[in-house]
Amino acid sequence: MIYPTAGRLTAIGEYYFSKKTAEIRRMTENGHDVINLGIGSPDLSPGREVIAAAARSLRDAGSHAYAPYRSMPWLRKAVAGWYSRAYGVVLDPEKQVLPLLGSKEAILYVSMAYLNPGDLVLVPDPGYPAYTSAARLAGASVRYYDLTEKNGWLPDFKALEKADLRRCRLMWVNYPHMPTGTPASAGLFKELVAFGRRKKILICSDNPYGLILNNGRPLSILGADPRAETSLELNSLSKSFNMAGWRVGMLLGAEETVNAVLKVKSNVDSGMFIPVQAGAAKALSAPEEWHRRRNAVYAKRRDLVRMIFSELGFSWSAGQCGLFVWAKAPDSVPSVEKFLDRLLTEAGIFITPGSVFGRNGLRYAHASLCADEMRLKEALSRARSLAGARRRPK
Ligand SMILES: Cc1ncc(COP(=O)(O)O)c(C=O)c1O
């Protein structure tokens, strides 16, 4: 018997990377050597002391029961300590910090906590696809706001002021921005908070890339909204601490926001495994030197990824931060998606088309820094051969 699925599934598709990863696995099984520059899943390891802390906790008889829904008090304290050192933001670990199982999951929890069917959500185009899916799963509608190269990939507040946002409850913002690598600025966060306050829209700042190849001091929207009256922030250990598979994220905000999201969370999951929390708490105490070393590795990789793009005729701008390079296709490439499909089949290099992130990404491509230098040099050599073959007269 075939059971009909719920109507809400018609509003979303299978996640792009879920489908693409399956395709790459099939290619690999058939003997292709694919260099995957698609997903931002750090291949570097967390610190040795992080693994040791988790292992110690694993041997502790008290670690195997359900963990508290709000997580262990020492993890919340570690999060608050990290926010104060890294972002200069003071949080009450008892009331303003809620560890969550990854920030992707957190996007759905926030959407379930704040959206009613028929509400409107402002989502960046281009932007992380999960904002749209979560809004739709919660029965809300999405209004995309344009980020364009001309506007420095920043919200156009004049256009937003003119829009009818009476039904709008949430606005997702993400600086440093994925996919474009646009850094945050204190001025931008101030403007966003003022906009949210005026329009009575909760500004949800998704901030997982703040520590990666960021030349300035990492910034949090809570710096512009110290009492978190108009905003909340999501953060994650996935990228900054090489712990994507551990699923450790967090929500930072007003006590009321924490309690609202906890209502959803405590009805959906049963807490974070205590050894994972022990590792996470240890990771959060990493000295600046640890982050500098990680960024030095990414900086070298970024040079190579830029060279790959240049070889393919794509151009990129300096000043991007985060775990990716965002590059523009030359006019001679009519379809970026088709071009990148051929790059995968002919050269075994997987780079994500910018269209995955929205209409404004159509002419762009997005490559991650999560492959080691040897693989990137191999990708560069394949890109060179491909470009050479295309230049040769037929
Ligand atoms: C902008 C953005 N937000 C959130 C996430 C989710 O990260 P995680 O769920 O691993 O914390 C990602 C992952 O790629 C991302 O790019």
The ligand as a Tripos MOL2 file, in Angstrom:
@<TRIPOS>MOLECULE
LIG
   16    16     1     0     0
SMALL
NO_CHARGES

@<TRIPOS>ATOM
      1 C1         24.5560   29.6340    6.9120 C.3       1 LIG1
      2 C2         24.4930   28.3180    7.5920 C.ar      1 LIG1
      3 N1         23.7380   28.1950    8.6890 N.ar      1 LIG1
      4 C3         23.6480   27.0420    9.3550 C.ar      1 LIG1
      5 C4         24.3220   25.9190    8.9170 C.ar      1 LIG1
      6 C5         24.1380   24.6430    9.6850 C.3       1 LIG1
      7 O1         25.2250   24.2770   10.4110 O.3       1 LIG1
      8 P1         25.1240   23.2160   11.5850 P.3       1 LIG1
      9 O2         23.7350   22.6690   11.5680 O.co2     1 LIG1
     10 O3         26.1280   22.1860   11.2740 O.co2     1 LIG1
     11 O4         25.3890   23.9640   12.8420 O.co2     1 LIG1
     12 C6         25.1060   25.9750    7.7770 C.ar      1 LIG1
     13 C7         25.7850   24.7770    7.2800 C.2       1 LIG1
     14 O5         26.3200   24.6840    6.2250 O.2       1 LIG1
     15 C8         25.2070   27.2170    7.0980 C.ar      1 LIG1
     16 O6         25.9570   27.3510    6.0000 O.3       1 LIG1
@<TRIPOS>BOND
     1     1     2 1
     2     2     3 ar
     3     2    15 ar
     4     3     4 ar
     5     4     5 ar
     6     5     6 1
     7     5    12 ar
     8     6     7 1
     9     7     8 1
    10     8     9 2
    11     8    10 1
    12     8    11 1
    13    12    13 1
    14    12    15 ar
    15    13    14 2
    16    15    16 1
@<TRIPOS>SUBSTRUCTURE
     1 LIG1         1 GROUP 0 **** ****
